[in-house]
Amino acid sequence: MQDRKFAATKNTQIHVTKRSPEYWRVTFDHPPLNIFSLEMLPLVNETITALETDEQVKVVVFDSAVEGFFLIHLDFLAKLDDLAHLPPGPTGLHPWPEMLVRLSRAPVVSIASIRGRATGMGSELALACDMRFASREKAILSQFEVGAGLVPGGGPMAQLTRLMGRGRALEVILSANDIPGDLAEIYRYVNRSLPDADLDGFVDALATRIASFDKRTIMNIRRLVNVAGLPSDIEIESGWNACVASMAQPATQERIKELIGRGFCKPGDAEDRLGDFIGQHGR
Protein backbone atom coordinates (compact mmCIF):
# COMPACT_ATOMS: atom_id res chain seq x y z
CA MET A 1 0.00 0.00 0.00
CA GLN A 2 1.35 3.40 -0.96
CA ASP A 3 0.44 6.61 0.87
CA ARG A 4 1.06 9.94 -0.77
CA LYS A 5 0.31 13.28 0.88
CA PHE A 6 -0.34 16.52 -0.95
CA ALA A 7 0.14 19.42 1.46
CA ALA A 8 0.07 23.15 0.73
CA THR A 9 0.49 23.95 4.41
CA LYS A 10 1.03 21.89 7.50
CA ASN A 11 -2.67 22.36 8.35
CA THR A 12 -4.17 21.42 4.99
CA GLN A 13 -3.78 17.85 3.86
CA ILE A 14 -5.27 15.38 1.47
CA HIS A 15 -3.99 11.82 1.72
CA VAL A 16 -4.05 9.65 -1.40
CA THR A 17 -3.70 5.97 -0.50
CA LYS A 18 -3.36 3.39 -3.25
CA ARG A 19 -5.04 0.23 -2.00
CA SER A 20 -3.95 -1.22 -5.33
CA PRO A 21 -2.95 0.31 -8.67
CA GLU A 22 -6.66 0.11 -9.63
CA TYR A 23 -8.25 1.35 -6.38
CA TRP A 24 -7.35 4.62 -4.62
CA ARG A 25 -8.67 6.31 -1.46
CA VAL A 26 -8.62 10.09 -1.10
CA THR A 27 -8.94 11.16 2.53
CA PHE A 28 -9.65 14.72 3.67
CA ASP A 29 -7.63 15.50 6.79
CA HIS A 30 -7.91 19.16 7.77
CA PRO A 31 -8.91 19.20 11.45
CA PRO A 32 -10.80 20.30 13.37
CA LEU A 33 -13.65 20.87 10.85
CA ASN A 34 -12.41 19.76 7.41
CA ILE A 35 -13.33 23.28 6.36
CA PHE A 36 -12.57 24.10 2.72
CA SER A 37 -9.76 26.64 2.76
CA LEU A 38 -8.46 28.28 -0.40
CA GLU A 39 -5.27 26.26 0.04
CA MET A 40 -7.28 23.11 -0.67
CA LEU A 41 -8.09 24.15 -4.26
CA PRO A 42 -4.65 23.27 -5.69
CA LEU A 43 -4.64 20.07 -3.64
CA VAL A 44 -7.98 18.94 -5.08
CA ASN A 45 -6.79 19.97 -8.54
CA GLU A 46 -3.61 17.90 -8.19
CA THR A 47 -5.59 14.92 -6.98
CA ILE A 48 -8.09 15.07 -9.85
CA THR A 49 -5.26 15.51 -12.36
CA ALA A 50 -3.64 12.36 -10.98
CA LEU A 51 -6.92 10.47 -11.41
CA GLU A 52 -7.30 11.77 -14.97
CA THR A 53 -3.80 10.83 -16.07
CA ASP A 54 -3.09 7.53 -14.31
CA GLU A 55 -3.70 4.67 -16.73
CA GLN A 56 -4.35 1.99 -14.13
CA VAL A 57 -6.71 3.50 -11.56
CA LYS A 58 -10.35 2.50 -12.03
CA VAL A 59 -12.02 3.46 -8.74
CA VAL A 60 -11.50 6.24 -6.19
CA VAL A 61 -13.22 6.56 -2.81
CA PHE A 62 -13.37 9.92 -1.03
CA ASP A 63 -13.59 9.80 2.76
CA SER A 64 -12.49 11.70 5.88
CA ALA A 65 -10.04 11.30 8.73
CA VAL A 66 -11.74 14.01 10.83
CA GLU A 67 -14.36 12.84 13.31
CA GLY A 68 -17.77 14.37 12.61
CA PHE A 69 -16.86 16.08 9.34
CA PHE A 70 -16.58 14.65 5.82
CA LEU A 71 -15.85 18.01 4.18
CA ILE A 72 -17.67 21.28 4.79
CA HIS A 73 -18.06 24.73 3.34
CA LEU A 74 -15.65 27.45 2.36
CA ASP A 75 -13.67 29.16 5.10
CA PHE A 76 -15.57 32.44 5.27
CA LEU A 77 -12.88 33.91 7.52
CA ALA A 78 -10.85 34.27 4.30
CA LYS A 79 -11.65 36.95 1.73
CA LEU A 80 -14.48 35.86 -0.55
CA ASP A 81 -13.00 37.96 -3.35
CA ASP A 82 -9.92 35.74 -3.33
CA LEU A 83 -12.11 32.80 -4.34
CA ALA A 84 -14.51 34.66 -6.62
CA HIS A 85 -11.84 36.20 -8.83
CA LEU A 86 -9.48 33.31 -9.38
CA PRO A 87 -8.57 32.94 -13.07
CA PRO A 88 -10.66 30.37 -14.96
CA GLY A 89 -9.35 26.94 -15.79
CA PRO A 90 -8.80 25.50 -19.28
CA THR A 91 -12.54 25.02 -19.91
CA GLY A 92 -13.33 28.64 -19.03
CA LEU A 93 -15.08 27.68 -15.81
CA HIS A 94 -13.96 28.91 -12.40
CA PRO A 95 -11.49 26.43 -10.83
CA TRP A 96 -13.96 25.06 -8.25
CA PRO A 97 -16.88 24.15 -10.56
CA GLU A 98 -14.37 23.08 -13.20
CA MET A 99 -12.79 20.58 -10.79
CA LEU A 100 -16.22 19.15 -10.02
CA VAL A 101 -17.00 18.82 -13.72
CA ARG A 102 -13.64 17.14 -14.32
CA LEU A 103 -14.24 14.72 -11.46
CA SER A 104 -17.66 13.75 -12.81
CA ARG A 105 -16.13 13.07 -16.25
CA ALA A 106 -12.76 11.61 -15.22
CA PRO A 107 -11.94 8.10 -16.48
CA VAL A 108 -12.44 6.63 -13.02
CA VAL A 109 -15.44 5.58 -10.93
CA SER A 110 -15.80 7.96 -7.99
CA ILE A 111 -17.50 7.10 -4.69
CA ALA A 112 -18.12 9.35 -1.68
CA SER A 113 -18.13 7.52 1.65
CA ILE A 114 -19.83 10.04 3.93
CA ARG A 115 -19.38 9.92 7.67
CA GLY A 116 -19.97 13.27 9.38
CA ARG A 117 -21.02 16.55 7.80
CA ALA A 118 -20.91 17.08 4.04
CA THR A 119 -21.92 20.72 3.88
CA GLY A 120 -21.73 23.25 1.06
CA MET A 121 -18.61 22.45 -0.95
CA GLY A 122 -18.42 19.03 0.71
CA SER A 123 -21.93 18.26 -0.49
CA GLU A 124 -21.04 19.56 -3.96
CA LEU A 125 -17.99 17.32 -4.19
CA ALA A 126 -20.08 14.33 -3.10
CA LEU A 127 -22.68 15.20 -5.75
CA ALA A 128 -19.95 15.29 -8.41
CA CYS A 129 -19.07 11.69 -7.54
CA ASP A 130 -20.70 8.80 -9.36
CA MET A 131 -22.04 7.29 -6.14
CA ARG A 132 -22.60 8.35 -2.54
CA PHE A 133 -22.96 6.12 0.52
CA ALA A 134 -23.70 7.49 3.97
CA SER A 135 -23.45 6.46 7.60
CA ARG A 136 -27.02 6.16 8.84
CA GLU A 137 -26.08 7.46 12.27
CA LYS A 138 -23.33 9.96 11.51
CA ALA A 139 -23.78 11.41 8.00
CA ILE A 140 -25.37 14.84 7.57
CA LEU A 141 -25.64 16.55 4.19
CA SER A 142 -26.74 20.08 3.42
CA GLN A 143 -26.60 23.04 1.09
CA PHE A 144 -26.82 25.74 3.74
CA GLU A 145 -25.88 28.72 1.55
CA VAL A 146 -29.24 30.47 1.32
CA GLY A 147 -29.04 30.92 5.09
CA ALA A 148 -25.94 33.04 4.52
CA GLY A 149 -27.51 34.98 1.65
CA LEU A 150 -25.63 33.01 -0.99
CA VAL A 151 -26.52 31.03 -4.08
CA PRO A 152 -24.63 27.67 -3.99
CA GLY A 153 -21.81 27.76 -6.52
CA GLY A 154 -20.86 24.15 -7.22
CA GLY A 155 -23.89 22.99 -9.18
CA PRO A 156 -26.30 21.52 -6.58
CA MET A 157 -29.34 23.06 -8.26
CA ALA A 158 -28.59 21.07 -11.41
CA GLN A 159 -27.34 17.94 -9.65
CA LEU A 160 -30.01 17.63 -6.94
CA THR A 161 -32.87 18.28 -9.37
CA ARG A 162 -31.69 15.35 -11.47
CA LEU A 163 -31.31 13.11 -8.44
CA MET A 164 -34.44 13.86 -6.43
CA GLY A 165 -36.77 16.00 -8.54
CA ARG A 166 -37.60 19.69 -8.51
CA GLY A 167 -39.67 19.86 -5.34
CA ARG A 168 -37.25 18.02 -3.09
CA ALA A 169 -34.25 19.84 -4.57
CA LEU A 170 -35.91 23.15 -3.72
CA GLU A 171 -36.74 21.88 -0.24
CA VAL A 172 -33.13 20.85 0.43
CA ILE A 173 -31.57 24.04 -0.94
CA LEU A 174 -34.11 26.61 0.26
CA SER A 175 -34.56 25.15 3.74
CA ALA A 176 -30.76 25.17 4.30
CA ASN A 177 -31.47 22.38 6.76
CA ASP A 178 -29.51 19.32 7.82
CA ILE A 179 -30.40 16.12 5.96
CA PRO A 180 -29.42 13.05 8.02
CA GLY A 181 -28.26 9.87 6.34
CA ASP A 182 -31.55 7.96 6.46
CA LEU A 183 -33.53 10.86 4.98
CA ALA A 184 -30.78 11.47 2.40
CA GLU A 185 -31.38 7.94 1.15
CA ILE A 186 -35.15 8.43 0.92
CA TYR A 187 -34.60 11.72 -0.96
CA ARG A 188 -31.98 10.11 -3.28
CA TYR A 189 -29.32 12.54 -2.07
CA VAL A 190 -27.23 9.37 -1.56
CA ASN A 191 -27.43 5.91 -3.12
CA ARG A 192 -28.10 4.37 0.26
CA SER A 193 -27.39 4.80 3.95
CA LEU A 194 -25.91 1.99 6.00
CA PRO A 195 -25.33 1.32 9.69
CA ASP A 196 -22.13 3.15 10.58
CA ALA A 197 -20.38 -0.10 11.49
CA ASP A 198 -21.09 -1.47 7.99
CA LEU A 199 -20.21 1.59 5.89
CA ASP A 200 -16.48 1.04 5.43
CA GLY A 201 -16.80 -2.65 4.65
CA PHE A 202 -19.59 -2.11 2.14
CA VAL A 203 -17.82 0.70 0.27
CA ASP A 204 -14.50 -1.15 0.26
CA ALA A 205 -16.11 -4.32 -1.09
CA LEU A 206 -17.95 -2.39 -3.83
CA ALA A 207 -14.84 -0.46 -4.86
CA THR A 208 -12.75 -3.64 -4.92
CA ARG A 209 -15.39 -5.43 -7.01
CA ILE A 210 -15.62 -2.62 -9.58
CA ALA A 211 -11.82 -2.36 -9.71
CA SER A 212 -11.66 -6.02 -10.78
CA PHE A 213 -13.55 -5.33 -14.03
CA ASP A 214 -12.20 -4.14 -17.39
CA LYS A 215 -11.45 -0.41 -17.37
CA ARG A 216 -12.49 0.26 -20.96
CA THR A 217 -15.87 -1.37 -20.38
CA ILE A 218 -16.38 0.58 -17.15
CA MET A 219 -15.59 3.86 -18.87
CA ASN A 220 -17.92 3.16 -21.79
CA ILE A 221 -20.77 2.52 -19.36
CA ARG A 222 -20.01 5.73 -17.43
CA ARG A 223 -19.86 7.71 -20.68
CA LEU A 224 -23.30 6.54 -21.73
CA VAL A 225 -24.82 7.14 -18.30
CA ASN A 226 -23.24 10.60 -18.18
CA VAL A 227 -24.95 11.61 -21.42
CA ALA A 228 -28.30 11.27 -19.70
CA GLY A 229 -27.33 12.13 -16.14
CA LEU A 230 -24.83 14.99 -16.03
CA PRO A 231 -25.68 18.72 -16.23
CA SER A 232 -24.11 20.77 -18.99
CA ASP A 233 -21.23 23.19 -18.42
CA ILE A 234 -23.65 26.05 -19.08
CA GLU A 235 -25.85 25.00 -16.15
CA ILE A 236 -22.84 24.76 -13.86
CA GLU A 237 -21.47 28.11 -15.04
CA SER A 238 -24.83 29.84 -14.51
CA GLY A 239 -24.92 28.61 -10.92
CA TRP A 240 -21.39 29.80 -10.26
CA ASN A 241 -22.08 33.25 -11.76
CA ALA A 242 -25.14 33.58 -9.52
CA CYS A 243 -23.00 32.58 -6.54
CA VAL A 244 -20.39 35.26 -7.29
CA ALA A 245 -23.11 37.89 -7.74
CA SER A 246 -24.63 36.95 -4.38
CA MET A 247 -21.24 37.29 -2.66
CA ALA A 248 -21.12 40.96 -3.66
CA GLN A 249 -24.47 41.85 -2.12
CA PRO A 250 -24.11 44.09 0.96
CA ALA A 251 -26.89 42.16 2.73
CA THR A 252 -24.99 38.92 2.18
CA GLN A 253 -21.75 40.37 3.48
CA GLU A 254 -23.52 41.69 6.57
CA ARG A 255 -25.25 38.36 7.15
CA ILE A 256 -21.99 36.41 6.91
CA LYS A 257 -20.31 38.84 9.27
CA GLU A 258 -23.10 38.34 11.80
CA LEU A 259 -22.96 34.54 11.48
CA ILE A 260 -19.19 34.58 12.03
CA GLY A 261 -19.72 36.68 15.13
CA ARG A 262 -22.01 33.95 16.46
CA GLY A 263 -19.47 31.15 15.93
CA PHE A 264 -19.74 30.22 12.24
CA CYS A 265 -16.54 28.69 10.75
CA LYS A 266 -15.21 27.79 14.20
CA PRO A 267 -15.35 24.59 16.25
CA GLY A 268 -18.46 24.52 18.41
CA ASP A 269 -22.22 24.43 18.37
CA ALA A 270 -22.64 26.56 15.23
CA GLU A 271 -20.88 24.02 13.01
CA ASP A 272 -22.00 20.96 14.96
CA ARG A 273 -25.64 21.96 14.45
CA LEU A 274 -25.43 24.14 11.35
CA GLY A 275 -29.00 23.59 10.18
CA ASP A 276 -30.43 24.74 13.51
CA PHE A 277 -27.91 27.59 13.70
CA ILE A 278 -28.80 28.96 10.26
CA GLY A 279 -32.53 28.59 10.98
CA GLN A 280 -32.28 30.66 14.16
CA HIS A 281 -30.91 33.72 12.37
CA GLY A 282 -33.21 36.69 12.73
CA ARG A 283 -35.66 35.01 15.08
Secondary structure as GFF3:
##gff-version 3
##sequence-region A 1 283
A	DSSP	beta_strand	2	9	.	.	.	ID=ss1
A	DSSP	beta_strand	12	20	.	.	.	ID=ss2
A	DSSP	beta_strand	23	28	.	.	.	ID=ss3
A	DSSP	alpha_helix	40	53	.	.	.	ID=ss4
A	DSSP	beta_strand	59	64	.	.	.	ID=ss5
A	DSSP	beta_strand	69	71	.	.	.	ID=ss6
A	DSSP	alpha_helix	80	84	.	.	.	ID=ss7
A	DSSP	alpha_helix	95	105	.	.	.	ID=ss8
A	DSSP	beta_strand	109	114	.	.	.	ID=ss9
A	DSSP	beta_strand	117	119	.	.	.	ID=ss10
A	DSSP	alpha_helix	121	128	.	.	.	ID=ss11
A	DSSP	beta_strand	131	135	.	.	.	ID=ss12
A	DSSP	beta_strand	140	142	.	.	.	ID=ss13
A	DSSP	three_ten_helix	145	148	.	.	.	ID=ss14
A	DSSP	alpha_helix	156	164	.	.	.	ID=ss15
A	DSSP	alpha_helix	166	175	.	.	.	ID=ss16
A	DSSP	beta_strand	179	180	.	.	.	ID=ss17
A	DSSP	alpha_helix	181	186	.	.	.	ID=ss18
A	DSSP	beta_strand	192	194	.	.	.	ID=ss19
A	DSSP	alpha_helix	196	211	.	.	.	ID=ss20
A	DSSP	alpha_helix	215	229	.	.	.	ID=ss21
A	DSSP	alpha_helix	233	247	.	.	.	ID=ss22
A	DSSP	alpha_helix	250	261	.	.	.	ID=ss23
A	DSSP	alpha_helix	269	272	.	.	.	ID=ss24
A	DSSP	alpha_helix	274	279	.	.	.	ID=ss25
###
